[in-house]
Amino acid sequence: NSAKVDQVTLFDLILVANYLNIKSLLDLTCQTVADMIKGKMPKVIRKTFNIKKKITPEEEEEVRRENQWEFE
């Protein structure tokens, strides 16, 4: 199952569910975001969520080295 709403509404629902402690809604909305990310390359994720890349190639390489297990 996933929440079928636009991104702004989805993130608003996450905040509201967390604030009001509505676990089932929080689980559903967070899983929806996780499904939007799962299996996608960082470039696609940044585009999907309109995230500006603010790290240098050197910083990115350092993160990859520190988290090598995630890329295996």
BANUKOL-582351 format. One record per atom (N, C-alpha, C): residue in three letters; atom name; x, y, z. Coordinates in steps of 0.001 Angstrom, whole numbers, m for minus. Each point is the difference from the previous one (the first is absolute). Example, Ala and Ser with C-alpha at 12.3 -4.5 7.8 and 13.67 -1.06 7.14 Angstrom:
<site resn="Ala" name="N" x="13190" y="m5690" z="7800"/>
<site resn="Ala" name="CA" x="m890" y="1190" z="0"/>
<site resn="Ala" name="C" x="900" y="1200" z="0"/>
<site resn="Ser" name="N" x="m350" y="1050" z="m720"/>
<site resn="Ser" name="CA" x="820" y="1190" z="60"/>
<site resn="Ser" name="C" x="m770" y="1090" z="730"/>
This chain:
<site resn="Asn" name="N" x="837" y="m1191" z="0"/>
<site resn="Asn" name="CA" x="m837" y="1191" z="0"/>
<site resn="Asn" name="C" x="872" y="1241" z="0"/>
<site resn="Ser" name="N" x="m480" y="1039" z="m601"/>
<site resn="Ser" name="CA" x="704" y="1275" z="26"/>
<site resn="Ser" name="C" x="m1019" y="1130" z="m31"/>
<site resn="Ala" name="N" x="450" y="1149" z="479"/>
<site resn="Ala" name="CA" x="m862" y="1178" z="m10"/>
<site resn="Ala" name="C" x="32" y="599" z="m1400"/>
<site resn="Lys" name="N" x="m1141" y="263" z="m583"/>
<site resn="Lys" name="CA" x="m89" y="529" z="m1360"/>
<site resn="Lys" name="C" x="m334" y="1493" z="54"/>
<site resn="Val" name="N" x="1019" y="789" z="339"/>
<site resn="Val" name="CA" x="m150" y="1452" z="96"/>
<site resn="Val" name="C" x="1250" y="655" z="m581"/>
<site resn="Asp" name="N" x="m80" y="1306" z="m240"/>
<site resn="Asp" name="CA" x="1178" y="703" z="m508"/>
<site resn="Asp" name="C" x="1053" y="98" z="1111"/>
<site resn="Gln" name="N" x="1237" y="333" z="m393"/>
<site resn="Gln" name="CA" x="1106" y="18" z="959"/>
<site resn="Gln" name="C" x="m203" y="972" z="1155"/>
<site resn="Val" name="N" x="m476" y="1187" z="m287"/>
<site resn="Val" name="CA" x="m196" y="988" z="1072"/>
<site resn="Val" name="C" x="m973" y="m552" z="1036"/>
<site resn="Thr" name="N" x="m1105" y="m549" z="m464"/>
<site resn="Thr" name="CA" x="m989" y="m580" z="908"/>
<site resn="Thr" name="C" x="592" y="m1182" z="750"/>
<site resn="Leu" name="N" x="768" y="m824" z="m692"/>
<site resn="Leu" name="CA" x="627" y="m1165" z="626"/>
<site resn="Leu" name="C" x="888" y="417" z="1169"/>
<site resn="Phe" name="N" x="860" y="982" z="m222"/>
<site resn="Phe" name="CA" x="892" y="435" z="1076"/>
<site resn="Phe" name="C" x="m762" y="718" z="1111"/>
<site resn="Asp" name="N" x="m1050" y="715" z="m342"/>
<site resn="Asp" name="CA" x="m856" y="596" z="1032"/>
<site resn="Asp" name="C" x="m658" y="m1090" z="845"/>
<site resn="Leu" name="N" x="m460" y="m1059" z="m650"/>
<site resn="Leu" name="CA" x="m619" y="m1116" z="727"/>
<site resn="Leu" name="C" x="992" y="m671" z="942"/>
<site resn="Ile" name="N" x="1249" y="m123" z="m432"/>
<site resn="Ile" name="CA" x="1031" y="m583" z="868"/>
<site resn="Ile" name="C" x="160" y="854" z="1254"/>
<site resn="Leu" name="N" x="94" y="1309" z="m188"/>
<site resn="Leu" name="CA" x="155" y="898" z="1154"/>
<site resn="Leu" name="C" x="m1202" y="m74" z="941"/>
<site resn="Val" name="N" x="m1199" y="8" z="m570"/>
<site resn="Val" name="CA" x="m1219" y="m52" z="812"/>
<site resn="Val" name="C" x="m113" y="m1335" z="728"/>
<site resn="Ala" name="N" x="250" y="m1089" z="m709"/>
<site resn="Ala" name="CA" x="m94" y="m1326" z="617"/>
<site resn="Ala" name="C" x="997" y="m135" z="1146"/>
<site resn="Asn" name="N" x="1185" y="541" z="m196"/>
<site resn="Asn" name="CA" x="1002" y="m38" z="1063"/>
<site resn="Asn" name="C" x="m450" y="851" z="1190"/>
<site resn="Tyr" name="N" x="m440" y="1210" z="m265"/>
<site resn="Tyr" name="CA" x="m427" y="917" z="1066"/>
<site resn="Tyr" name="C" x="m1177" y="m565" z="795"/>
<site resn="Leu" name="N" x="m949" y="m593" z="m710"/>
<site resn="Leu" name="CA" x="m1194" y="m545" z="659"/>
<site resn="Leu" name="C" x="177" y="m1449" z="451"/>
<site resn="Asn" name="N" x="1194" y="m543" z="m258"/>
<site resn="Asn" name="CA" x="325" y="m1368" z="401"/>
<site resn="Asn" name="C" x="m985" y="m1018" z="m588"/>
<site resn="Ile" name="N" x="m253" y="127" z="m1305"/>
<site resn="Ile" name="CA" x="m866" y="m942" z="m715"/>
<site resn="Ile" name="C" x="919" y="m983" z="m722"/>
<site resn="Lys" name="N" x="357" y="m1071" z="702"/>
<site resn="Lys" name="CA" x="1015" y="m930" z="m482"/>
<site resn="Lys" name="C" x="m336" y="m605" z="m1358"/>
<site resn="Ser" name="N" x="m1219" y="m415" z="m205"/>
<site resn="Ser" name="CA" x="m353" y="m650" z="m1267"/>
<site resn="Ser" name="C" x="156" y="959" z="m1181"/>
<site resn="Leu" name="N" x="m380" y="1250" z="169"/>
<site resn="Leu" name="CA" x="163" y="991" z="m1069"/>
<site resn="Leu" name="C" x="1472" y="335" z="m204"/>
<site resn="Leu" name="N" x="745" y="106" z="1080"/>
<site resn="Leu" name="CA" x="1430" y="268" z="m102"/>
<site resn="Leu" name="C" x="702" y="m1146" z="m722"/>
<site resn="Asp" name="N" x="m338" y="m1234" z="353"/>
<site resn="Asp" name="CA" x="589" y="m1161" z="m672"/>
<site resn="Asp" name="C" x="m324" y="6" z="m1492"/>
<site resn="Leu" name="N" x="m1250" y="260" z="m342"/>
<site resn="Leu" name="CA" x="m427" y="2" z="m1398"/>
<site resn="Leu" name="C" x="722" y="1074" z="m806"/>
<site resn="Thr" name="N" x="53" y="1208" z="532"/>
<site resn="Thr" name="CA" x="610" y="1096" z="m752"/>
<site resn="Thr" name="C" x="1512" y="m159" z="m104"/>
<site resn="Cys" name="N" x="638" y="m448" z="1062"/>
<site resn="Cys" name="CA" x="1452" y="m229" z="m63"/>
<site resn="Cys" name="C" x="326" y="m1140" z="m960"/>
<site resn="Gln" name="N" x="m817" y="m1040" z="m12"/>
<site resn="Gln" name="CA" x="217" y="m1095" z="m946"/>
<site resn="Gln" name="C" x="m177" y="486" z="m1428"/>
<site resn="Thr" name="N" x="m927" y="899" z="m226"/>
<site resn="Thr" name="CA" x="m209" y="571" z="m1329"/>
<site resn="Thr" name="C" x="1255" y="724" z="m467"/>
<site resn="Val" name="N" x="603" y="795" z="886"/>
<site resn="Val" name="CA" x="1246" y="697" z="m355"/>
<site resn="Val" name="C" x="1111" y="m1016" z="m245"/>
<site resn="Ala" name="N" x="100" y="m1010" z="847"/>
<site resn="Ala" name="CA" x="1023" y="m1032" z="m180"/>
<site resn="Ala" name="C" x="m161" y="m688" z="m1352"/>
<site resn="Asp" name="N" x="m1231" y="m284" z="m389"/>
<site resn="Asp" name="CA" x="m255" y="m633" z="m1297"/>
<site resn="Asp" name="C" x="384" y="919" z="m1157"/>
<site resn="Met" name="N" x="m135" y="1304" z="199"/>
<site resn="Met" name="CA" x="379" y="959" z="m1040"/>
<site resn="Met" name="C" x="1517" y="45" z="m186"/>
<site resn="Ile" name="N" x="744" y="m375" z="1036"/>
<site resn="Ile" name="CA" x="1461" y="50" z="m12"/>
<site resn="Ile" name="C" x="613" y="m1337" z="m402"/>
<site resn="Lys" name="N" x="m624" y="m1086" z="427"/>
<site resn="Lys" name="CA" x="562" y="m1339" z="m147"/>
<site resn="Lys" name="C" x="420" y="m311" z="m1432"/>
<site resn="Gly" name="N" x="1264" y="m431" z="m137"/>
<site resn="Gly" name="CA" x="507" y="m459" z="m1282"/>
<site resn="Gly" name="C" x="369" y="1098" z="m979"/>
<site resn="Lys" name="N" x="m70" y="1237" z="424"/>
<site resn="Lys" name="CA" x="287" y="1111" z="m914"/>
<site resn="Lys" name="C" x="1417" y="526" z="227"/>
<site resn="Met" name="N" x="588" y="510" z="m1045"/>
<site resn="Met" name="CA" x="1315" y="616" z="82"/>
<site resn="Met" name="C" x="m141" y="1368" z="678"/>
<site resn="Pro" name="N" x="1071" y="459" z="671"/>
<site resn="Pro" name="CA" x="m62" y="1300" z="678"/>
<site resn="Pro" name="C" x="m464" y="1140" z="m902"/>
<site resn="Lys" name="N" x="428" y="0" z="m1240"/>
<site resn="Lys" name="CA" x="m389" y="1070" z="m929"/>
<site resn="Lys" name="C" x="m1521" y="28" z="m186"/>
<site resn="Val" name="N" x="m599" y="m1165" z="m123"/>
<site resn="Val" name="CA" x="m1451" y="m107" z="m190"/>
<site resn="Val" name="C" x="m729" y="427" z="1277"/>
<site resn="Ile" name="N" x="537" y="m399" z="1150"/>
<site resn="Ile" name="CA" x="m608" y="379" z="1281"/>
<site resn="Ile" name="C" x="40" y="1512" z="170"/>
<site resn="Arg" name="N" x="1153" y="601" z="m314"/>
<site resn="Arg" name="CA" x="104" y="1461" z="107"/>
<site resn="Arg" name="C" x="m1013" y="685" z="m904"/>
<site resn="Lys" name="N" x="m187" y="m520" z="m1211"/>
<site resn="Lys" name="CA" x="m965" y="593" z="m925"/>
<site resn="Lys" name="C" x="m1430" y="m173" z="526"/>
<site resn="Thr" name="N" x="m318" y="m1191" z="482"/>
<site resn="Thr" name="CA" x="m1337" y="m297" z="510"/>
<site resn="Thr" name="C" x="m397" y="944" z="1131"/>
<site resn="Phe" name="N" x="945" y="260" z="900"/>
<site resn="Phe" name="CA" x="m296" y="810" z="1178"/>
<site resn="Phe" name="C" x="539" y="1429" z="m101"/>
<site resn="Asn" name="N" x="466" y="368" z="m1190"/>
<site resn="Asn" name="CA" x="521" y="1350" z="m245"/>
<site resn="Asn" name="C" x="1084" y="377" z="1010"/>
<site resn="Ile" name="N" x="974" y="m913" z="162"/>
<site resn="Ile" name="CA" x="1107" y="204" z="930"/>
<site resn="Ile" name="C" x="1200" y="489" z="m795"/>
<site resn="Lys" name="N" x="541" y="1121" z="405"/>
<site resn="Lys" name="CA" x="1177" y="542" z="m664"/>
<site resn="Lys" name="C" x="1244" y="m690" z="552"/>
<site resn="Lys" name="N" x="882" y="m419" z="m885"/>
<site resn="Lys" name="CA" x="1240" y="m654" z="405"/>
<site resn="Lys" name="C" x="958" y="1069" z="502"/>
<site resn="Lys" name="N" x="375" y="m87" z="1269"/>
<site resn="Lys" name="CA" x="831" y="1030" z="606"/>
<site resn="Lys" name="C" x="1344" y="m534" z="484"/>
<site resn="Ile" name="N" x="386" y="m1190" z="m435"/>
<site resn="Ile" name="CA" x="1298" y="m516" z="421"/>
<site resn="Ile" name="C" x="917" y="m110" z="m1207"/>
<site resn="Thr" name="N" x="1278" y="85" z="273"/>
<site resn="Thr" name="CA" x="990" y="m95" z="m1069"/>
<site resn="Thr" name="C" x="185" y="m1463" z="m377"/>
<site resn="Pro" name="N" x="582" y="m260" z="m1171"/>
<site resn="Pro" name="CA" x="291" y="m1392" z="m372"/>
<site resn="Pro" name="C" x="894" y="m694" z="1028"/>
<site resn="Glu" name="N" x="917" y="742" z="605"/>
<site resn="Glu" name="CA" x="880" y="m579" z="1018"/>
<site resn="Glu" name="C" x="m793" y="m415" z="1241"/>
<site resn="Glu" name="N" x="m930" y="857" z="416"/>
<site resn="Glu" name="CA" x="m842" y="m327" z="1152"/>
<site resn="Glu" name="C" x="m887" y="m1206" z="m304"/>
<site resn="Glu" name="N" x="m503" y="m58" z="m1217"/>
<site resn="Glu" name="CA" x="m833" y="m1134" z="m399"/>
<site resn="Glu" name="C" x="807" y="m1292" z="34"/>
<site resn="Glu" name="N" x="1236" y="40" z="m476"/>
<site resn="Glu" name="CA" x="864" y="m1183" z="16"/>
<site resn="Glu" name="C" x="293" y="m428" z="1434"/>
<site resn="Glu" name="N" x="209" y="944" z="893"/>
<site resn="Glu" name="CA" x="247" y="m322" z="1404"/>
<site resn="Glu" name="C" x="m1209" y="m708" z="611"/>
<site resn="Val" name="N" x="m1190" y="480" z="m299"/>
<site resn="Val" name="CA" x="m1225" y="m640" z="494"/>
<site resn="Val" name="C" x="m107" y="m1416" z="m550"/>
<site resn="Arg" name="N" x="326" y="m177" z="m1278"/>
<site resn="Arg" name="CA" x="m49" y="m1345" z="m593"/>
<site resn="Arg" name="C" x="985" y="m939" z="692"/>
<site resn="Arg" name="N" x="1206" y="495" z="299"/>
<site resn="Arg" name="CA" x="994" y="m837" z="687"/>
<site resn="Arg" name="C" x="m485" y="m371" z="1399"/>
<site resn="Glu" name="N" x="m549" y="973" z="717"/>
<site resn="Glu" name="CA" x="m460" y="m247" z="1369"/>
<site resn="Glu" name="C" x="m1195" y="m949" z="50"/>
<site resn="Asn" name="N" x="m754" y="m61" z="m1076"/>
<site resn="Asn" name="CA" x="m1212" y="m827" z="m40"/>
<site resn="Asn" name="C" x="72" y="m1039" z="m1112"/>
<site resn="Gln" name="N" x="1180" y="m525" z="m219"/>
<site resn="Gln" name="CA" x="226" y="m940" z="m1095"/>
<site resn="Gln" name="C" x="m969" y="m1178" z="34"/>
<site resn="Trp" name="N" x="m327" y="m463" z="1187"/>
<site resn="Trp" name="CA" x="m889" y="m1153" z="129"/>
<site resn="Trp" name="C" x="m1352" y="234" z="m664"/>
<site resn="Glu" name="N" x="m431" y="1258" z="m98"/>
<site resn="Glu" name="CA" x="m1293" y="299" z="m627"/>
<site resn="Glu" name="C" x="50" y="m124" z="m1518"/>
<site resn="Phe" name="N" x="1200" y="77" z="m557"/>
<site resn="Phe" name="CA" x="145" y="m2" z="m1450"/>
<site resn="Phe" name="C" x="408" y="m1366" z="m542"/>
<site resn="Glu" name="N" x="67" y="m1007" z="860"/>
<site resn="Glu" name="CA" x="409" y="m1345" z="m435"/>
<site resn="Glu" name="C" x="m1171" y="m803" z="m494"/>
